[in-house]
Structures are given as C-alpha cells and as structure tokens.
Amino acid sequence: MRLAERMDHIGTETAFEAAAKARALVAAGRDIVGLHIGEPDFDTPPNIVEAARRALADGHTHYAPAAGVPAFREAIAADFGRRRGVEVSPDHVVVTPGAKPIMAFAMMALVGSGDEVIVPDPGFPIYESMVRFMGATPVPISLRERNDFRLDLDELRALVSPRTRVLVLNSPHNPSGAVLTKTDIEGIASIAMANDLVVLADEIYSRILYEGEHHSILAVEGMAERTIVLDGLSKTYAMTGWRLGWGILPPPLVPPFERLLVNTVSCTATYAQIAGAEALEGPQDAVDAMVAEFRARRTLIIDGLNALPGVTAPMPAGAFYAFPDVSGTGMDGSTLADRLLEEAGVCVLAGTAFGGIATDRLRVSYANSAANLRLALERMATFLAAAADR
C-alpha cells in the first residue's frame, strides 16, 4: 500500500508503544509494574456514571450540534469563570472527542508549509507531530531543571521569527510537572502580543496542582483574541476513556473548528457530554480526594527515586509525573527504560519520548497505587545494585 507523503511526518505517543510492549510481556507470563501511562488509576466518580446512564435511558443517543451540547458548553464556560476568574461565553467553547483534536485543529487552521510553531522540549509529543503533519516546522524551546523546567523568556524572544505563528504552552507540564508562574505568563503574553502569535495553552492538568496557583494566559488583558485554551475531563475526573475535551477559542476560530468537526467526527457523543456537565457542576469531593492521594504518592515516589544510586528527582508542582535525572547510573534514559522493562519488570518512559533534550531522564507516572509504587522502587533498587556490580 502506497501511503501519502504526509504520513512520513506524523509521529506517535510513546506511552502507547510502551503499553503494548508491557502487555505483550504480561501475556507471556511476566509481572510488570506500569508507571508509563498518563491515566489516573481511579474510577470515574459514580455521579458522573449515573448521569451517563440516565442520558442513555432518556434517549440521548443521537447527533449533537458539532460544537457541543449547549448545556455542556455552558457548564464549561461557567467552570472556567469560577476557577480562572475569566468570563467566557459558551459560544466560544467547542467540544471535541478528547482534547487531542484541539491540538490538531489548531494546527490545521493556523499553520502550513513555511510556518513555524514553538513547542516545549521536553513536551507532549503530539504537539510536534501535528506541526510536522501540517507541513510546518516545530521549533523546540528547551525547558531545563535549572529554571524549574519553565520557559526562559529571553530564549523565547530569540526563537521568535517572522515565520512563527503559534506558541504551545503546557502548565502544569507533562513530563516534568512544572508550573508557570504569573510572572512567566505575563512575560509570555507580552511576547505573543508583540509578535502577533497565537498561543495554544494546554491546561489539561490545571486541577492537579500541589504548590502555588494555576494561572491561565487567557486571563491576561489582550490575550483572549489570540489564545486557544485546551482542556478536558480525562485527567481531573479519571475519564480518559470517555473522550471529552474542549477548546476555548477566539471568536474567529469557532466556525473553522466547527467545520473541521463536521468533516472529521461530526460531533462528540451526546450522552457523554451530558455526563460531562454533571462532572463540572456536581460534587467535587472525588477530585479533591484524588489530588490528595496523588500528593501522598508524589512524596513516596520522589523520596524513593532520590534514594536510588545515581538518580536525582526534582519535586513536581503539578500533574502526576516524576522526571528524574538518571545520568549517575551510567546509563542514558532510553537504555535504562528498556532494561528496567526487560530485566526488572518496571515500565517507565525515556525522557527522549518527549523531545531531544532529556536524554538522561525518565518519566515515571505515579498514577498507580502506593503498593505498586513501592514494588517498582524495590525492583529498580535491586536492578541498579546488580548493574553496579557487573
């Protein structure tokens, strides 16, 4: 089969590749502790499941408007206003099956051959993949531990060129757990406005925060006309399989996004959107309990990683990932990740799954039970001790 040339430029998400390898080993009889996937290990809260059941029973099984069920769009706008302090019109909200379509549609609508998009390195790999797929050029901006994995504003200014169209932000950040400060956000906004850039702000982890406060760039005066906020229910409400995401868009982008929806998926599942409204408007105690558990696991995994020989792990401020430097083990991140899976039965991701700069790092998801985290740390300690003796 001869594929279109554009397929040479689309990447993948390494977490799913690692999951496939881990499943194959499990099928062969191996016991694998999975610390690779960015998926909460909690069940979707019962009130949300019940809302979906009622919606199905009530016949909400037909097409929805392309941009989303009005009640869900209203709930999204109201929730954003409560939590970010920014009034948003429901008409500026577009609902998608998961949040990834917002990345894809933003690049489809805004960039093409010869254009440039600044993307975080390390960063979620689909940003760069979508840029390349559209024929544009991703320009990585390095996020370094000495700056707490936050953007360096001077470096950002230096990377902007006449061809730059879009800047991608992610805070809290995957894979490092870093959180941009208000000063960071204001500086980035100033650069975006001075250079006529559109900002794609991935805020999917905004509720999973342990330190400080989440600051949305949409709240900065003048940014509403040039900011796309990407968000969804997957992480906050343990709803990865429900595929409920959305974008908050500048008004001129709403019709193009609606056309892209009509041409690709028609709409997002109606009954799921009704359940999504319940998620945002109903009790939030399950979210609070999940974040509290993640906080406890964060301490467990960071303390445990720092006790391993040759490993140093900074404390993440948000999300549910550790991003340790493993250079002291004598192995790079890719080699260590492969050997931990094959020899220790622990599945983690190499830092290079998220860009080119993090060659000596691993991403370790602590979206797993405390018991499994302890087991993984024990296996890693045993493996590293044996490796040092060879």
C-alpha positions in Angstrom: 0.0 0.0 0.0 1.4 3.4 -1.0 0.8 5.9 1.7 0.6 9.7 1.2 3.9 11.5 1.7 2.4 13.4 4.7 2.3 10.1 6.7 6.1 10.2 6.9 5.8 13.3 9.1 3.3 12.1 11.7 4.7 10.7 15.0 3.1 8.7 17.8 2.8 8.7 21.6 5.5 6.5 23.1 3.4 5.8 26.1 1.1 3.7 24.0 4.0 1.9 22.4 5.4 1.1 25.9 1.9 -0.1 26.9 1.9 -2.5 24.0 5.3 -3.9 25.0 4.2 -4.3 28.6 1.0 -6.1 27.6 3.0 -8.5 25.5 5.3 -9.3 28.4 2.3 -9.8 30.7 0.7 -12.1 28.1 3.9 -14.1 28.2 3.6 -14.5 31.9 5.7 -11.6 33.2 4.7 -9.4 36.1 5.0 -5.8 35.1 4.5 -2.7 37.2 3.3 0.0 34.8 4.5 3.5 35.5 4.3 4.7 31.9 0.8 5.8 31.2 -0.7 9.2 32.0 -4.0 7.8 33.2 -5.5 8.2 36.7 -6.0 4.8 38.3 -9.2 5.8 39.9 -12.8 5.0 38.7 -14.9 7.8 37.2 -17.0 9.2 40.1 -20.4 7.5 40.5 -22.5 10.6 40.0 -21.0 11.1 36.5 -21.6 7.4 35.6 -25.1 7.7 36.8 -25.7 10.8 34.7 -24.5 9.0 31.6 -26.8 6.0 32.4 -29.8 8.4 32.7 -28.8 10.2 29.5 -28.7 6.8 27.6 -32.0 5.7 29.1 -33.6 9.1 28.2 -32.6 8.6 24.5 -29.6 11.0 24.3 -28.1 8.7 21.7 -28.3 10.9 18.5 -26.2 13.6 16.9 -25.3 16.6 18.9 -24.5 20.1 17.4 -21.0 20.0 16.0 -19.7 22.4 18.6 -21.3 20.6 21.5 -24.4 20.2 23.6 -25.4 23.8 24.8 -25.7 22.7 28.4 -22.2 21.3 28.4 -20.7 24.3 26.7 -22.4 26.5 29.3 -21.0 24.3 32.1 -17.5 24.6 30.7 -17.7 28.4 30.4 -19.1 28.7 33.9 -16.5 26.4 35.4 -13.7 28.3 33.6 -15.1 31.6 35.0 -15.2 30.2 38.6 -11.7 28.7 38.6 -9.7 31.1 36.3 -11.6 34.3 37.1 -12.2 35.0 33.4 -15.7 35.4 31.9 -16.1 33.2 28.9 -19.0 32.9 26.5 -20.4 29.4 25.9 -20.3 30.4 22.2 -16.5 30.4 22.3 -16.4 26.8 23.6 -16.0 23.9 21.1 -16.3 20.4 22.4 -14.3 17.5 20.9 -13.9 13.8 21.5 -10.9 14.1 23.7 -8.5 17.1 23.8 -6.1 16.0 21.1 -8.4 17.2 18.3 -7.9 20.8 19.7 -4.1 20.4 19.0 -4.8 19.0 15.5 -7.5 21.6 14.6 -5.3 24.5 15.8 -2.5 23.4 13.5 -4.9 22.7 10.6 -6.5 26.1 10.9 -3.4 28.2 11.6 -0.2 26.8 10.1 1.2 25.4 6.8 4.3 25.0 4.8 7.0 27.5 5.8 5.4 28.4 9.1 7.0 27.8 12.5 5.5 26.7 15.8 7.4 26.9 19.1 6.9 23.8 21.1 8.3 22.8 24.6 11.2 20.4 24.7 10.6 18.2 26.6 6.9 18.3 25.9 3.9 16.2 24.9 5.0 14.6 21.6 1.7 15.2 19.8 2.4 18.9 19.6 5.4 18.4 17.4 3.8 15.5 15.5 0.8 17.7 14.5 3.0 20.6 13.4 5.1 18.4 11.1 1.9 16.7 9.7 0.7 20.1 8.6 3.9 20.8 6.8 5.1 23.4 9.3 8.4 23.4 11.3 8.4 22.8 15.0 10.9 25.0 16.8 11.8 23.5 20.2 12.3 25.7 23.3 14.4 23.9 25.9 13.0 23.5 29.4 15.8 23.0 31.9 15.9 21.9 35.5 17.9 25.0 36.5 14.9 27.0 35.6 12.4 24.6 37.2 11.5 23.4 33.7 9.8 26.7 32.9 10.2 28.8 29.8 13.2 31.2 29.6 11.7 34.4 28.3 15.0 35.6 26.7 15.3 32.3 24.8 11.7 32.6 23.7 12.3 36.1 22.3 15.3 34.8 20.4 13.4 31.9 18.9 10.5 34.0 17.5 10.9 34.7 13.8 8.8 36.3 11.1 7.6 32.8 10.3 6.4 32.0 13.8 2.6 31.6 14.0 1.9 29.6 17.2 3.4 29.1 20.6 2.5 26.0 22.6 2.3 26.2 26.4 1.6 23.4 28.9 1.2 24.1 32.6 1.2 22.1 34.7 3.7 20.4 32.4 4.0 16.9 31.1 6.5 15.3 31.6 8.2 17.4 34.4 5.3 18.6 36.5 6.5 22.2 36.3 4.1 25.1 36.7 4.4 28.5 35.1 4.3 31.5 37.5 2.1 34.6 37.0 5.3 36.5 36.0 6.1 33.8 33.4 2.6 34.0 32.0 2.6 37.8 31.8 6.0 37.8 30.1 4.9 35.2 27.6 1.8 37.1 26.8 3.8 40.3 26.2 6.0 38.4 23.7 3.0 36.9 22.0 1.2 40.2 21.6 4.3 41.9 20.3 4.9 39.3 17.7 1.3 38.5 16.7 1.4 34.9 17.9 -1.4 32.6 18.7 -0.9 30.7 22.0 -2.2 27.1 22.3 -2.4 26.8 26.1 -2.7 23.1 27.2 -4.3 23.3 30.7 -5.4 19.7 30.9 -3.6 19.3 34.3 -4.8 22.6 35.8 -6.7 21.0 38.7 -3.9 18.6 39.7 -1.7 21.2 41.5 0.2 20.8 44.7 2.0 24.1 45.0 1.2 27.7 44.0 -1.7 28.6 41.8 -2.7 27.9 38.2 -2.5 31.0 36.0 -4.2 30.9 32.6 -2.7 33.1 29.9 -6.3 33.8 28.8 -6.7 35.9 31.9 -4.1 38.4 30.7 -5.6 41.5 29.1 -5.4 41.3 25.3 -4.9 37.6 25.1 -8.5 36.5 24.6 -8.2 37.3 20.9 -5.1 35.1 20.4 -5.4 32.2 22.9 -6.7 28.7 22.4 -7.2 27.0 25.8 -7.2 23.2 25.6 -8.8 21.3 28.4 -10.9 18.2 29.2 -12.1 15.8 31.7 -9.7 12.9 31.2 -7.2 13.7 34.0 -9.2 15.6 36.6 -12.2 13.2 36.7 -10.5 9.9 35.7 -12.4 9.9 32.4 -9.7 9.0 29.8 -12.0 6.5 28.0 -14.9 8.9 27.8 -13.1 11.2 25.3 -14.4 14.6 26.4 -12.2 17.6 25.6 -12.7 21.1 24.5 -11.2 24.3 23.3 -12.0 27.9 24.4 -11.3 29.8 21.3 -11.1 33.4 19.9 -14.4 34.0 18.1 -12.9 33.9 14.6 -11.7 30.4 15.2 -15.1 28.9 16.2 -16.5 28.5 12.7 -13.3 26.9 11.3 -13.2 24.4 14.2 -16.9 23.6 13.7 -16.2 22.9 10.0 -13.3 20.6 11.0 -15.5 18.7 13.4 -18.2 18.3 10.7 -15.5 17.0 8.3 -13.9 14.6 10.7 -16.1 13.2 13.6 -19.4 15.1 13.1 -19.8 15.6 16.9 -18.9 14.3 20.3 -21.1 11.6 21.9 -24.2 13.3 23.2 -24.8 11.2 26.4 -21.1 11.7 27.3 -21.5 15.5 27.2 -24.5 15.3 29.5 -22.4 13.3 31.9 -19.6 15.9 31.4 -21.9 18.7 32.6 -22.6 16.7 35.7 -18.8 16.3 36.3 -18.3 20.1 36.3 -21.5 21.1 38.1 -21.8 18.2 40.6 -19.8 17.3 43.8 -16.1 17.8 43.6 -15.1 15.7 46.6 -13.8 12.8 44.4 -11.4 15.2 42.6 -10.2 16.6 45.9 -9.6 13.1 47.2 -7.8 12.0 44.1 -5.4 15.0 44.2 -4.8 14.4 47.9 -3.8 10.8 47.1 -1.5 12.0 44.2 0.1 14.4 46.7 0.9 11.5 49.0 2.2 9.4 46.2 4.3 12.3 45.0 6.2 12.2 48.2 6.6 8.5 48.1 7.9 8.3 44.6 10.3 11.3 44.8 11.8 10.2 48.1 12.2 6.7 46.7 13.8 7.8 43.4 16.2 10.0 45.3 17.3 7.1 47.4 18.3 5.1 44.3 22.0 5.2 43.4 22.8 7.6 40.6 19.2 9.1 40.4 18.1 12.6 41.3 14.4 13.6 41.1 13.1 17.2 41.5 9.8 17.7 43.2 7.0 18.3 40.7 4.5 21.1 41.4 1.6 19.6 39.4 0.4 16.7 37.2 1.4 13.2 38.3 4.8 12.6 36.9 8.3 12.4 38.2 11.1 13.3 35.9 14.4 12.0 37.4 17.9 12.5 36.0 19.5 9.1 35.8 22.9 10.1 34.4 24.6 9.0 37.6 23.6 5.3 36.9 26.0 5.2 33.9 23.0 4.7 31.5 21.0 7.2 29.5 17.3 7.3 29.9 16.5 5.2 26.9 18.8 2.4 27.9 17.7 2.4 31.4 14.0 2.4 30.5 14.5 -0.6 28.2 16.4 -2.5 30.8 14.0 -1.8 33.6 11.2 -3.2 31.5 13.1 -6.3 30.3 15.1 -7.1 33.4 13.2 -5.6 36.4 9.6 -5.7 35.3 9.0 -1.9 35.6 7.7 0.1 32.7 8.6 3.7 32.5 9.3 6.1 29.6 12.6 7.5 28.4 12.9 11.3 28.5 13.6 11.3 24.8 9.9 10.2 24.3 9.2 13.9 24.9 11.8 15.6 22.8 15.5 15.8 22.2 16.9 17.4 25.3 16.1 15.0 28.1 18.4 12.2 27.1 19.4 11.4 30.7 15.9 11.4 32.1 12.9 9.1 32.7 9.3 10.0 33.0 7.7 8.0 35.9 3.9 8.2 36.3 2.7 7.9 39.8 -0.9 7.3 38.7 -0.6 3.9 40.3 -1.2 2.5 43.8 1.2 3.2 46.6 1.8 -0.5 46.9 2.8 -0.7 43.2 5.0 2.3 43.5 6.9 0.7 46.4 7.2 -2.5 44.5 8.6 -0.6 41.4 11.1 1.2 43.6 12.2 -2.1 45.2 12.7 -3.6 41.8 14.6 -0.6 40.5 16.9 -0.6 43.5 17.6 -4.3 43.1 18.3 -3.8 39.4 20.6 -0.8 39.9 22.6 -2.6 42.6 23.1 -5.6 40.4 24.1 -3.4 37.4 26.7 -1.6 39.5 28.2 -5.0 40.5 28.7 -6.1 36.9 
